C-alpha cells in the first residue's frame, strides 16, 4: 500500500488521498504513509466481491456530504508495487482531454489471445479459435487487459455505476514489466522478482 500512496502523492494531482478500509491496522499504516482515512468503509462494501465502482462511489458520496465539490476521482489499487506517478498523470491527461468517463491502466497480452489453447477434461488440447491455428502471431490484432493499477473517472460516472470496460473509457498503456497484480502467492513471488529487477534498472 505504501508504494501506491507514494505514487499518488508524487503526481501532485490530488486534493485528498484517502484509503478506504474497515481495518484499523491498514488505516494506521495509510496515515503513516501520508494518506487520510476520514471514514470507515461500510461492512457491505468490505467483502471479497465488492467492485471498484461501489467503493469509489461511497468515497465520493462521503466527501460530497462533507461539502467538497468532487468532480473527478481516481481509484489507485494497493496491489501494484511498481506503479509510477507519470502513468497516473497520463491517465488524468487522457480523462481531461478526451471527454471520456473513465481512463485506466491497461497492458498488452504477451502472446496473441487469438492463439489461446484450452485443456479438455481428458488432458488433450484444442484451439480456442481454430481459425487462427495457422495465423502468424504478428498478423493478429494486439489485445490488452486491465493492468489493475489506477482508474480515473468523473465522480458522476462512479456514482452512477457506469461500467469501466466500455467505449466511454480510454486506456493508458503500461509496459508489461511494470504490471503484476497480486492475487495469489505465485503473483507475490513474481512481483518480488520483477520489483528487484525494476529497482535495479532504475
C-alpha positions as CSV (number, residue, x, y, z in Angstrom):
1,X,0.0,0.0,0.0
2,X,2.8,2.4,0.8
3,X,4.1,2.2,-2.9
4,X,0.6,3.2,-4.2
5,X,0.2,6.1,-1.8
6,X,3.7,7.3,-2.6
7,X,2.9,7.2,-6.4
8,X,-0.3,9.1,-5.8
9,X,1.5,11.8,-3.7
10,X,4.2,12.1,-6.3
11,X,1.7,13.1,-9.0
12,X,0.8,16.3,-7.3
13,X,-2.7,16.0,-8.7
14,X,-4.9,15.2,-5.7
15,X,-6.6,17.4,-3.2
16,X,-7.2,14.3,-1.0
17,X,-5.6,10.9,-0.9
18,X,-7.9,8.7,1.1
19,X,-7.6,5.0,1.9
20,X,-11.0,3.2,2.1
21,X,-10.7,0.4,4.6
22,X,-12.5,-1.2,7.5
23,X,-9.3,-2.4,9.1
24,X,-7.7,-0.3,11.9
25,X,-4.2,-1.5,11.2
26,X,-4.4,-0.7,7.5
27,X,-5.8,2.7,8.4
28,X,-2.8,3.4,10.7
29,X,-0.3,2.4,8.1
30,X,-2.1,4.5,5.5
31,X,-1.9,7.6,7.7
32,X,1.8,6.9,8.4
33,X,2.4,6.9,4.6
34,X,0.7,10.3,4.1
35,X,-2.9,9.3,3.2
36,X,-6.0,10.2,5.1
37,X,-8.6,7.7,6.5
38,X,-11.6,10.0,7.1
39,X,-14.2,7.2,7.2
40,X,-14.6,3.5,7.9
41,X,-15.6,1.5,4.8
42,X,-19.1,0.0,5.5
43,X,-19.3,-3.7,6.1
44,X,-21.5,-4.1,2.9
45,X,-18.5,-2.9,0.8
46,X,-15.8,-4.9,2.7
47,X,-16.3,-8.4,1.3
48,X,-14.3,-10.2,-1.4
49,X,-16.9,-9.4,-4.1
50,X,-17.4,-5.6,-4.0
51,X,-16.3,-3.9,-7.2
52,X,-14.2,-0.8,-7.7
53,X,-17.1,1.5,-8.7
54,X,-19.0,0.9,-5.4
55,X,-16.0,1.7,-3.2
56,X,-15.2,4.8,-5.1
57,X,-18.9,5.9,-5.2
58,X,-19.0,5.6,-1.4
59,X,-15.9,7.7,-1.0
60,X,-17.2,10.4,-3.4
61,X,-20.6,10.5,-1.6
62,X,-18.8,10.8,1.7
63,X,-16.7,13.8,0.6
64,X,-19.7,15.4,-1.1
65,X,-21.7,15.1,2.2
66,X,-18.8,17.0,3.9
67,X,-19.3,19.8,1.4
68,X,-16.5,19.0,-1.1
69,X,-17.2,19.7,-4.8
70,X,-15.9,16.3,-6.1
71,X,-15.9,16.2,-9.9
72,X,-13.2,13.7,-10.5
73,X,-11.8,10.7,-8.7
74,X,-9.1,8.1,-9.1
75,X,-9.0,4.7,-7.6
76,X,-5.4,3.5,-7.0
77,X,-5.0,-0.1,-6.2
78,X,-2.9,-1.2,-3.2
79,X,-1.6,-4.3,-5.0
80,X,0.6,-2.5,-7.6
81,X,4.1,-2.0,-6.2
82,X,5.6,-0.9,-9.5
83,X,3.1,1.9,-10.1
84,X,4.7,5.1,-11.4
85,X,3.3,8.6,-10.9
86,X,3.9,9.5,-14.5
87,X,1.3,7.0,-15.7
88,X,-1.3,8.2,-13.2
89,X,-0.7,11.7,-14.7
90,X,-1.1,10.3,-18.2
91,X,-4.4,8.8,-17.0
92,X,-5.6,12.2,-15.8
93,X,-4.5,13.8,-19.1
94,X,-6.5,11.2,-21.1
95,X,-9.6,11.7,-19.0
96,X,-9.4,15.5,-19.2
97,X,-8.5,15.8,-22.9
98,X,-10.8,13.2,-24.4
99,X,-14.1,13.8,-22.7
100,X,-14.4,10.1,-21.7
101,X,-16.0,9.0,-18.4
102,X,-13.0,6.8,-17.4
103,X,-9.3,6.4,-18.1
104,X,-7.5,3.4,-16.7
105,X,-4.3,1.4,-16.9
106,X,-4.0,-1.4,-19.4
107,X,-1.2,-3.5,-20.8
108,X,-0.8,-5.8,-23.7
109,X,-1.1,-9.6,-23.6
110,X,2.4,-11.1,-24.1
111,X,1.0,-13.6,-26.7
112,X,-1.9,-13.2,-29.1
113,X,-5.1,-14.3,-27.3
114,X,-6.5,-15.5,-30.6
115,X,-4.0,-18.4,-30.4
116,X,-5.1,-19.4,-26.9
117,X,-5.5,-23.1,-26.1
118,X,-7.7,-25.0,-23.7
119,X,-7.0,-28.3,-21.9
120,X,-10.0,-30.6,-22.1
121,X,-11.1,-33.0,-19.3
122,X,-9.2,-35.9,-20.9
123,X,-6.0,-33.8,-21.0
124,X,-6.0,-33.2,-24.7
125,X,-5.5,-29.7,-26.2
126,X,-7.7,-27.8,-28.6
127,X,-7.5,-24.2,-30.0
128,X,-9.9,-21.7,-28.6
129,X,-10.2,-20.1,-32.0
130,X,-9.4,-22.8,-34.5
131,X,-9.5,-20.4,-37.5
132,X,-6.3,-18.8,-36.1
133,X,-4.3,-22.0,-35.6
134,X,-2.1,-21.2,-38.6
135,X,-2.2,-17.4,-38.4
136,X,1.1,-15.8,-37.8
137,X,1.2,-14.1,-34.4
138,X,2.4,-10.8,-35.9
139,X,-0.7,-10.7,-38.2
140,X,-3.1,-10.8,-35.3
141,X,-4.6,-7.7,-33.7
142,X,-2.9,-6.7,-30.4
143,X,-5.1,-7.1,-27.4
144,X,-5.0,-5.6,-23.9
145,X,-6.1,-6.4,-20.4
146,X,-6.7,-4.4,-17.3
147,X,-3.4,-3.6,-15.6
148,X,-5.1,-3.2,-12.2
149,X,-3.2,-0.1,-11.2
150,X,-5.4,3.0,-11.4
151,X,-8.9,4.0,-12.6
152,X,-9.6,7.7,-13.3
153,X,-13.2,8.7,-13.7
154,X,-15.7,11.5,-13.4
155,X,-17.3,11.4,-10.0
156,X,-20.7,11.1,-11.6
157,X,-19.7,8.1,-13.6
158,X,-18.5,6.3,-10.5
159,X,-21.7,7.3,-8.5
160,X,-24.0,6.2,-11.3
161,X,-22.2,2.8,-11.6
162,X,-21.2,3.3,-15.3
163,X,-19.2,0.2,-16.5
164,X,-15.5,0.6,-16.7
165,X,-14.8,-1.6,-19.7
166,X,-16.8,0.2,-22.3
167,X,-16.3,2.6,-25.2
168,X,-16.7,5.6,-22.9
169,X,-13.3,4.7,-21.4
170,X,-9.8,5.3,-22.5
171,X,-6.8,3.0,-21.9
172,X,-3.4,4.2,-20.7
173,X,-0.9,1.5,-22.0
174,X,1.7,0.5,-19.5
175,X,4.8,-1.6,-20.3
176,X,4.3,-5.2,-19.2
177,X,7.4,-5.1,-17.0
178,X,5.6,-2.7,-14.7
179,X,2.4,-4.8,-14.4
180,X,2.0,-7.5,-11.8
181,X,-1.3,-7.7,-10.0
182,X,-1.1,-9.6,-6.7
183,X,-3.9,-12.1,-6.0
184,X,-2.0,-15.3,-5.2
185,X,1.3,-16.4,-3.6
186,X,2.7,-17.0,-7.0
187,X,1.8,-13.4,-8.0
188,X,3.6,-12.2,-4.9
189,X,6.8,-14.1,-5.7
190,X,6.7,-12.9,-9.3
191,X,6.1,-9.3,-8.1
192,X,9.2,-9.5,-5.8
193,X,11.4,-10.7,-8.7
194,X,10.1,-8.1,-11.1
195,X,10.4,-5.4,-8.4
196,X,14.1,-6.2,-7.8
197,X,14.8,-6.1,-11.5
198,X,12.9,-2.9,-11.9
199,X,14.6,-1.2,-9.0
200,X,18.0,-2.5,-10.1
201,X,17.4,-1.0,-13.6
202,X,16.4,2.4,-12.1
